[in-house]
């Protein structure tokens, strides 16, 4: 039954990887307790409408490294999983906007990025299949009335110009009850979206003009500690260590003292955990823009010397992120090795998609030219949808902990933990 499927996530096939026995065994042993804990948490803090979570699986550690509240990439999900998305979307919209019958979807301004527009078309399809009239309103100044775009899938996407009547958005005579953002507001909050009487989902405060990754992972750290106590594991096994720095300017080399100090401290802290678990690997960290997406403003270092010797090209790459936004704050995050591979040792990392509190699928981000310590969210990547196994039930206790269905259950649990952190983070924003 679909309800059984949605409770914790579909039964999927994962990439080849090494063991995750410590984490997965504990998750399997405490499955009932975990699901009861999540149910209680969702009652206290309802989840965002949708999200995607990037995970890194080092074999000895499984942790989220990014949580996107305006996810693209829905077109990369396995089509067989879409019925899960229909039911989850229906559940989410009924909860968030019980009276809604029409939804206005506002995407990014990428009118030439056909891969992104395929995702928008998929979101539109999911909402329609959930039983809602849905139209797409664009913030792009290039669209004065409407624009139809032919997609590679054969679909035609119709983008229409937004209109505002007092405190309501509309397209012609279509006045929706709810507005669904798939625009992360990296360049700021458009005035046309301010002070509307219609419900905006997610709220404007969830955009990168307000939100910081360091704030998200601070909330996640506290949740990981509570969750680890619940199942009896070291929270480090599911939580990337983190520091952050503000007031940095890569081009002028300002703020480097903070960056160097925190990188040094974090590398020492990682090495201590490696020593504790007899892990024979070299620690490294990711330095990321504290706000922003699309894998921009990201670099890896394994020593302070690498910061001191950044060349102009590297500094230019770190200086701005999406839509030319200046990087002024960074998060320094423990680098989690990715031990997963697809095909001829192509490095892969799982990305898990959720609507409401439910896992509805995911894919592997794969990059043939990147190594186990590098950022895979970069040009040259491709996607491998996670595929159905023979059933849609949650983990199979009769299989060994490293079996594929149990591996994906672990992914679903950690992704939902990051989703819960995003929910609590949004709740804190709303109450301030």
Secondary structure by P-SEA (a helix, b strand, c coil): cccccccccccccccccccaaaaaaaaaaaaaaaaaaaaaaaaaccccccbbbbbbbcccbbbbccccccccccccccccaaaaaaaaaaaaaaaacccccbbbbbbcccccaaaaaaaaaaaaaaaaaaccbbbbbbcccccccbbbbbccccbbbbbbbbbbcccccccccccccbbbbcccccccccccccccccccccccccccccccaaaaaaaaaaaaaaaaaaacccccccccccccccccccccccaaaaaaaaaaaaaaaaaaaaaaacccbbbbbbbccccccccccbbbbccccccccccaaaaaaaccccccccccccccccbbbbccccccccbbbbbbbbccccccccccccccccccccccccccbbbbcccccccccccccccccccaaaaaaaaaaaaaaaaaaaaaaaaaaaac
